[in-house]
Amino acid sequence: MDFPQYRKRFDNKSFYKVINAKRFQEVQRIGEKIFFYDIQADKYFEQLTIQDMLTCENGLYMEIDETEWRRVRVESEV
């Protein structure tokens, strides 16, 4: 699999850039606020979360393209 990979949650409240098997970035919307996180997946649970994002099973995560990620990422910087 090539990296980075881009995903979003089914509810459009969190967007992800998976940089590699142990690191991802998240833009999260809570109400009108937007938060940015850079996660180094040192814990097993975090690594499982990345695997779930990449497989897109169970309908929780959906693939998006880099353009959508960039748009949301720019919004988080405002």
N, C-alpha and C positions, 0 to 999 in steps of 0.2 A: 504494500500500500504506500502510495506517495503522500507526503505531508507538505504543507498543512492541509487539513480537512476542515470543512465548515459545517456546522450543525445549528439547529435551533430546537427549542422545546415546542411541543405541540401547541402550547398556549401562547406562543410568541412573546413570552416574558423573559426568556434567556436565550442568548446567542453565543455560540462557541467557536473558537478557532483552536483546533487540536494541532498543536505544533509537533508533537511526537507522542510515543506511547506513555510518557511520564510527565507531560506538561501541556496545559491548555490555558486559554484566556476566556473569560466570560464577561459579557455585557448583560447586566440584569436590570430589568425595569420593575420598579415597585411604585405603583401610583404614577406620579409625575416625575419621580426621581430616577436617575440612571446611575448604576454603579459599575465599576470595572474591577475585575479581579484577574490576577496572574497566578495560576495555581501550579506548583511543583508537586506532582503526585507521589509523595514519599510513602503515604499510607496505602495499604492494600485496598481499602474502600474507594479511595480516589482513583486508583488504577482500574478497578472494576467499573467505575463510572465512565472512564475514558473508553473502555472496551464496549460498554453499552452505547455510548455515543457513536462509535465507529460502526457498529453492527446495525444500528437503527431498528432493533427488534422491539416488540411490545408497543410500538406506536408512540413512545415517549419522545424520541428524537427524530428529526427529519433533516435530510441533506439540504444545504443551501449553497449558493455560489459565493465566490469571493466578493462580488459586487454588493450583495445584500449585507455581508459581514461589514464591509467598509462603511456602508451607509449608516448602520447602527453604531459602529465604533466612533464615527465622526460625531454623531448625536451625543455620545457619552462624554465627549470632550468639551461640549458647549457649556 
